[in-house]
Amino acid sequence: MNRPEPLRPALASAGQALRPALTLYLDVHRSPEVSGEERRTAALFADRLAALGLEVTRGIGGHGVAGVLRNGEGPRVYVRAELDALPLTERTGLPYASGNGAMHACGHDLHLAATAGTADLLARTTADWRGTLVVLGQPAEETLTGARAMLEDGLYERFGRPDVVLAQHTAPLPAGMVAHGTPYGPLTAASSALDVVLHGRGGHAGTPHLAVDPVVTAAAVITRLQTIVSRESAPADQLTLTVGTLRAGTAVNVVPDTAELGIGLRALTDASLDRALAAVERIVRAECVASACPREPGITTVSRTPALWGDPAATRAVRDAHTALLGPERVADWPPSMASEDFPLYGGAGVALHGEKDVPLVYWMVGTASPGQWAATAGRLPPNHSPLFAPDVRTALPAAITSLTTAALDRLAVAPGAEPAGRGPGLTE
């Protein structure tokens, strides 16, 4: 593998790759599709990869896409981007804003466009590198089910064991900056989502003593769940618990039969998450007993993902490559985050799915804010998952293409006769 310096020819071709990547970004942003429904988004991404000459396979684990660019003997490098949006109404006021009740509020549209741009640059410069590039468009990341679905569909058996899997994610940083995790903690948290059904006994609002009101039980459950964080976890043990959905009833004069809760938990270690999950089940069952519910509650684990740890050696090499290109002032440390990802399943955490124990993962954050946005907000940008989340595509997309291309080139082999260059021009200069 080459040293951290990026190859000049790829970045010198950057301008040619930017316009089609921007076209893809605007199209995907205007017409977002939520998890499991990414049919059109997947088709756009697959068509773009096919136009670049990659061998494209569609329908992997749902709407998943894989594009393969073979270029002689060398490492097999996977790069992954996500297809799905959030069920959120956009309020950015952008001229290309979505109006369909969904929104790319987590930057997946930027990830897709940057990944397509990287594939474009590498396809244009095959004389300068060797190996196999596998580009993934993953569905259902927001529900933490898409990576599992692609791996269960034989991703590694069909496209080869990766020597490394790369991914980047938008973050509230100035465009042109990247941030890597430290060796002292995970990049993202372990998390789990639960669906809970509380069973009452419906009846007339005028005779509540003849009913068992599951809404009252739900209120007691919600209040008591907060003690898991405040009274059952050590203050230094980072843990969050959110009741994100509560559904019950159809009319004010009817006591409903059931109440449904959607509960999300996040922790920096799997052990902490296990303890919290056990506490949730204990509290839900106990409150149902206290309310004399006629049936046991239903508790279903909808998804679970482990904490994300990057491979130390591969991460250090990619960070060095970013530093060589951008300068040390544009490469920062990223502290452990309570956000969560299903990306860990591509590595050792997913060995039960793919059978590979030692697949290195490299994951970093890429900035999205223009200088004007950063100055106007004093760095307090609308966060990911906000209806106001609005990357400055003019500065963020070129920088994201450059950072991903640099990382991919660092992990691929240098072609005979091709010499690693110093700091290339990049897309932002």
C-alpha positions in Angstrom: 0.0 0.0 0.0 1.1 3.5 -0.6 2.3 6.1 1.9 -0.2 8.7 3.2 0.4 11.2 0.4 -2.5 11.3 -2.1 -2.0 10.6 -5.7 -1.9 13.8 -7.7 -3.6 12.4 -10.9 -6.9 11.5 -9.2 -7.3 14.9 -7.5 -6.2 16.7 -10.6 -9.3 15.1 -12.3 -11.5 16.3 -9.5 -13.3 19.1 -11.4 -14.6 16.6 -14.0 -16.2 14.5 -11.3 -17.8 17.3 -9.3 -20.7 18.3 -11.7 -22.2 14.8 -12.0 -21.8 14.3 -8.2 -23.6 17.5 -7.6 -26.4 16.5 -10.0 -26.9 13.3 -8.0 -26.9 15.1 -4.7 -29.6 17.6 -5.8 -31.8 14.9 -7.2 -31.5 12.6 -4.1 -32.0 15.6 -1.8 -35.2 16.7 -3.6 -36.7 13.2 -3.6 -35.7 11.4 -0.3 -36.9 7.9 0.5 -37.1 6.5 4.0 -35.6 3.2 5.2 -36.7 0.2 3.2 -38.3 2.3 0.5 -35.1 3.5 -1.3 -36.0 2.1 -4.7 -35.5 5.3 -6.8 -32.4 6.4 -4.8 -30.8 3.0 -5.3 -31.5 3.1 -9.0 -30.0 6.6 -9.4 -26.9 5.5 -7.5 -26.6 2.2 -9.4 -27.1 3.9 -12.8 -24.3 6.4 -11.9 -21.9 3.7 -11.0 -22.7 1.7 -14.1 -22.1 4.8 -16.3 -18.6 5.0 -14.8 -17.9 1.4 -15.9 -18.4 -0.4 -12.6 -20.0 -3.8 -12.6 -23.2 -3.2 -10.7 -25.4 -5.5 -8.7 -28.8 -4.3 -7.4 -31.3 -5.6 -4.9 -28.8 -6.8 -2.2 -30.5 -7.1 1.1 -33.4 -5.1 -0.1 -32.5 -2.1 -2.2 -28.7 -2.4 -1.6 -26.3 -1.7 -4.4 -22.7 -2.9 -5.1 -20.5 -1.6 -7.8 -17.1 -3.3 -8.5 -14.1 -1.7 -10.3 -11.4 -4.3 -10.8 -7.9 -2.9 -11.6 -5.3 -5.7 -11.3 -3.8 -7.4 -8.3 -4.0 -5.5 -5.0 -6.1 -4.8 -2.0 -9.9 -5.0 -2.0 -11.2 -1.8 -0.7 -14.9 -1.3 0.1 -16.4 2.2 0.4 -19.9 2.5 1.9 -22.6 5.2 1.7 -26.2 5.1 2.8 -29.4 5.4 0.7 -32.1 6.2 3.2 -33.6 9.4 4.6 -35.6 10.2 7.7 -39.4 10.6 8.1 -39.0 14.3 8.8 -40.5 17.4 7.2 -37.7 19.7 5.9 -37.7 23.3 7.0 -34.4 24.6 5.5 -36.0 26.8 2.8 -33.4 25.6 0.3 -34.5 25.9 -3.4 -34.0 22.1 -3.7 -35.7 21.2 -0.4 -37.8 18.1 -0.2 -41.5 18.5 0.0 -42.6 14.8 0.4 -42.5 14.5 4.2 -39.1 12.9 4.2 -35.7 14.5 4.5 -32.0 13.8 4.2 -31.4 15.3 7.6 -28.3 13.1 8.3 -26.3 13.8 5.2 -26.8 10.5 3.4 -27.4 12.4 0.2 -23.9 14.0 0.6 -22.4 10.6 1.4 -23.8 9.1 -1.8 -22.7 12.0 -4.0 -19.2 12.0 -2.5 -18.9 8.2 -3.0 -20.0 8.5 -6.6 -17.5 11.3 -7.1 -14.7 9.1 -5.6 -15.7 6.2 -7.9 -15.5 8.6 -10.8 -12.0 9.8 -9.9 -10.7 6.3 -9.4 -12.2 5.1 -12.7 -10.5 8.0 -14.5 -7.1 7.2 -13.0 -6.7 3.4 -13.1 -3.1 3.8 -14.5 -2.1 5.0 -11.1 -3.4 2.4 -8.6 -4.0 -1.3 -8.3 -6.6 -3.4 -6.5 -10.4 -3.7 -6.5 -12.8 -1.0 -5.4 -16.2 -2.2 -4.2 -18.7 0.7 -3.8 -21.7 0.0 -1.5 -25.1 1.8 -1.4 -26.6 0.6 1.8 -30.3 0.8 2.6 -32.0 1.2 6.0 -29.1 2.6 8.0 -31.5 4.8 10.0 -33.3 1.7 11.3 -29.9 -0.1 11.8 -31.0 -3.0 9.7 -29.5 -2.4 6.3 -25.9 -3.6 6.9 -27.2 -6.8 8.5 -29.5 -7.4 5.5 -26.7 -6.9 2.9 -24.3 -9.2 4.9 -27.0 -11.8 5.3 -27.5 -11.7 1.5 -23.9 -12.9 1.1 -22.2 -9.6 0.5 -18.7 -10.8 1.2 -19.2 -14.2 -0.4 -20.4 -12.5 -3.6 -18.0 -9.6 -3.8 -14.9 -10.8 -1.9 -13.5 -10.3 1.6 -12.5 -6.7 2.1 -9.0 -5.7 3.1 -10.6 -2.6 4.6 -14.1 -0.9 4.7 -14.2 2.9 4.6 -17.0 5.3 5.4 -17.4 8.9 6.3 -20.2 10.9 7.9 -21.3 14.5 7.9 -20.6 16.4 11.1 -21.0 20.0 12.5 -17.5 21.1 11.4 -16.3 23.6 8.8 -16.2 22.1 5.3 -12.7 21.0 4.5 -12.1 19.6 7.9 -12.2 15.9 8.9 -12.2 14.3 12.4 -11.0 10.9 13.4 -11.7 8.9 16.5 -9.1 8.4 19.2 -7.7 5.1 20.4 -9.3 5.6 23.8 -13.0 5.1 22.9 -15.5 4.2 20.3 -16.6 6.7 17.5 -20.2 5.9 18.0 -22.4 4.2 20.6 -24.0 0.8 20.9 -27.7 1.1 20.6 -31.0 -0.8 20.6 -34.6 0.0 19.7 -37.5 -1.6 21.4 -41.2 -1.8 20.6 -43.3 -2.2 23.8 -47.1 -3.0 23.8 -48.9 -2.5 27.1 -52.2 -4.4 27.3 -55.1 -2.8 29.2 -58.9 -3.4 29.1 -60.8 -0.9 27.1 -64.0 0.7 28.2 -66.1 3.9 28.6 -64.4 7.0 29.9 -67.4 7.5 32.2 -66.7 4.1 33.9 -62.9 4.0 34.2 -63.2 1.6 37.2 -64.4 -1.1 34.8 -61.4 -0.7 32.6 -57.6 -0.9 32.9 -56.2 2.2 31.3 -52.9 1.4 29.4 -52.2 5.1 28.9 -51.8 5.5 32.7 -49.5 2.5 32.7 -47.5 4.0 29.8 -47.2 7.3 31.8 -45.9 5.4 34.8 -43.5 3.4 32.6 -42.1 6.5 30.9 -41.5 8.3 34.2 -39.9 5.3 35.8 -37.6 4.5 32.8 -35.8 7.8 33.4 -34.4 6.4 36.7 -32.3 3.9 34.7 -30.1 6.8 33.6 -30.4 8.9 36.7 -30.3 6.2 39.5 -29.1 2.9 38.0 -26.2 4.0 35.9 -22.9 5.4 37.2 -22.5 9.1 36.4 -19.4 8.3 34.3 -21.2 5.6 32.4 -22.6 7.4 29.3 -26.1 6.2 28.6 -29.2 7.7 27.0 -32.8 6.5 27.0 -35.5 8.0 24.8 -39.2 7.2 24.5 -39.5 8.4 20.9 -43.1 7.3 20.2 -46.3 6.8 22.2 -49.4 5.7 20.5 -52.7 5.0 22.2 -56.4 5.6 21.7 -58.8 6.8 19.1 -61.2 9.1 21.0 -61.4 11.1 24.2 -64.3 9.1 25.6 -62.8 5.7 25.1 -60.3 3.9 27.3 -58.1 2.1 24.8 -57.1 -1.6 24.9 -53.4 -1.0 24.3 -50.6 1.6 24.4 -47.5 1.3 22.3 -44.1 2.7 23.2 -41.0 3.1 21.0 -37.9 3.1 23.2 -34.3 3.8 22.1 -31.2 3.2 24.2 -27.6 4.1 23.6 -24.4 3.4 25.5 -20.7 3.5 24.9 -20.2 -0.2 25.8 -22.2 -3.3 25.1 -22.2 -4.2 28.8 -23.9 -0.9 29.8 -26.5 -1.4 27.0 -27.2 -5.0 28.3 -27.8 -3.7 31.8 -30.1 -0.9 30.6 -32.1 -3.3 28.4 -32.6 -5.6 31.4 -33.8 -2.7 33.5 -36.2 -1.6 30.8 -37.8 -5.0 30.7 -38.0 -5.2 34.5 -39.7 -1.8 34.8 -42.2 -2.4 32.0 -43.2 -5.8 33.5 -43.4 -4.4 37.1 -45.6 -1.4 36.1 -47.9 -3.7 34.2 -48.3 -5.8 37.4 -48.9 -2.6 39.4 -51.7 -1.6 37.0 -53.3 -5.0 37.0 -52.9 -5.3 33.3 -54.8 -8.4 32.0 -51.9 -9.6 29.9 -48.1 -9.6 29.9 -46.6 -6.8 27.9 -45.1 -7.4 24.5 -41.4 -6.4 24.3 -39.7 -6.7 20.9 -36.2 -5.8 20.0 -36.4 -4.0 16.6 -32.7 -3.4 16.1 -29.4 -3.6 17.9 -25.9 -2.4 16.9 -22.6 -2.5 18.7 -20.3 0.4 19.4 -18.1 1.4 16.4 -14.3 1.1 16.9 -12.0 1.9 14.0 -9.0 -0.3 13.3 -6.1 1.5 14.9 -3.4 0.9 12.3 -5.7 1.6 9.2 -7.2 4.6 10.9 -3.8 6.0 11.7 -2.7 5.6 8.1 -5.8 7.3 6.7 -5.5 10.1 9.2 -1.9 10.6 8.1 -3.1 10.7 4.5 -5.7 13.4 5.4 -3.1 15.3 7.3 -0.7 15.2 4.3 -3.4 16.6 2.0 -5.2 19.0 4.3 -2.6 20.0 6.8 -2.7 19.3 10.6 -5.0 22.3 11.3 -7.8 20.7 9.3 -7.6 17.2 10.9 -9.2 16.9 14.4 -9.9 14.3 17.1 -13.5 13.1 17.3 -14.6 12.2 20.9 -16.9 9.2 21.4 -20.4 10.1 20.2 -23.8 8.9 21.4 -25.0 8.6 17.8 -25.1 5.0 16.5 -24.3 3.2 13.3 -24.7 -0.3 11.8 -21.3 0.1 10.1 -19.6 -2.0 12.9 -21.2 -5.1 11.4 -18.9 -4.9 8.4 -16.1 -5.7 10.8 -15.4 -8.1 13.6 -18.7 -7.2 15.3 -20.5 -8.9 12.5 -18.5 -12.1 12.4 -21.6 -14.2 13.0 -23.1 -12.7 9.8 -20.1 -12.9 7.4 -17.5 -15.2 9.1 -14.6 -12.7 8.8 -12.9 -11.9 12.2 -10.4 -9.3 11.2 -11.9 -6.9 8.6 -10.4 -3.4 9.4 -12.9 -0.5 9.5 -12.0 3.2 9.0 -14.7 5.8 9.7 -14.3 9.5 10.0 -16.3 12.7 10.2 -16.3 15.3 7.4 -17.4 19.0 7.8 -20.4 20.6 6.1 -20.4 24.3 7.1 -19.3 27.1 4.8 -17.2 29.9 6.5 -20.3 32.1 6.5 -22.5 29.4 8.2 -19.8 28.7 10.8 -19.3 32.4 11.6 -23.0 33.2 11.7 -23.8 30.4 14.1 -20.6 30.5 16.2 -20.2 26.8 15.4 -23.7 26.0 16.8 -25.1 24.6 13.5 -28.5 22.8 13.3 -27.5 19.3 14.1 -28.1 16.1 12.2 -31.7 14.9 12.4 -32.9 18.5 12.6 -35.5 19.8 10.1 -33.1 22.7 9.6 -30.0 20.6 8.8 -28.5 22.1 5.7 -24.9 21.3 4.6 -23.3 23.9 2.3 -23.1 21.7 -0.7 -20.7 24.1 -2.6 -18.0 23.6 -0.1 -19.0 20.3 1.6 -19.3 18.1 -1.4 -15.9 18.8 -3.0 -14.2 18.4 0.4 -16.1 15.1 1.0 -15.0 13.7 -2.4 -11.4 14.7 -1.7 -11.3 13.1 1.8 -12.9 9.8 0.6 -10.7 9.6 -2.5 -7.6 10.2 -0.4 -8.5 7.5 2.0 -9.3 5.0 -0.8 -6.0 5.7 -2.6 -4.1 5.3 0.6 -5.5 1.8 1.1 -5.1 0.7 -2.6 -1.8 -0.2 -4.1 0.3 2.2 -6.2 0.7 1.1 -9.8 4.2 0.3 -11.0 5.8 3.5 -12.1 3.3 5.8 -10.4 4.8 7.8 -7.6 2.9 9.2 -4.7 2.8 12.9 -4.9 2.8 15.5 -2.2 -0.2 17.7 -1.4 -2.4 17.5 -4.4 -4.7 20.4 -5.5 -7.9 18.8 -4.2 -11.4 19.8 -5.0 -11.5 22.8 -2.6 -8.6 24.8 -4.1 
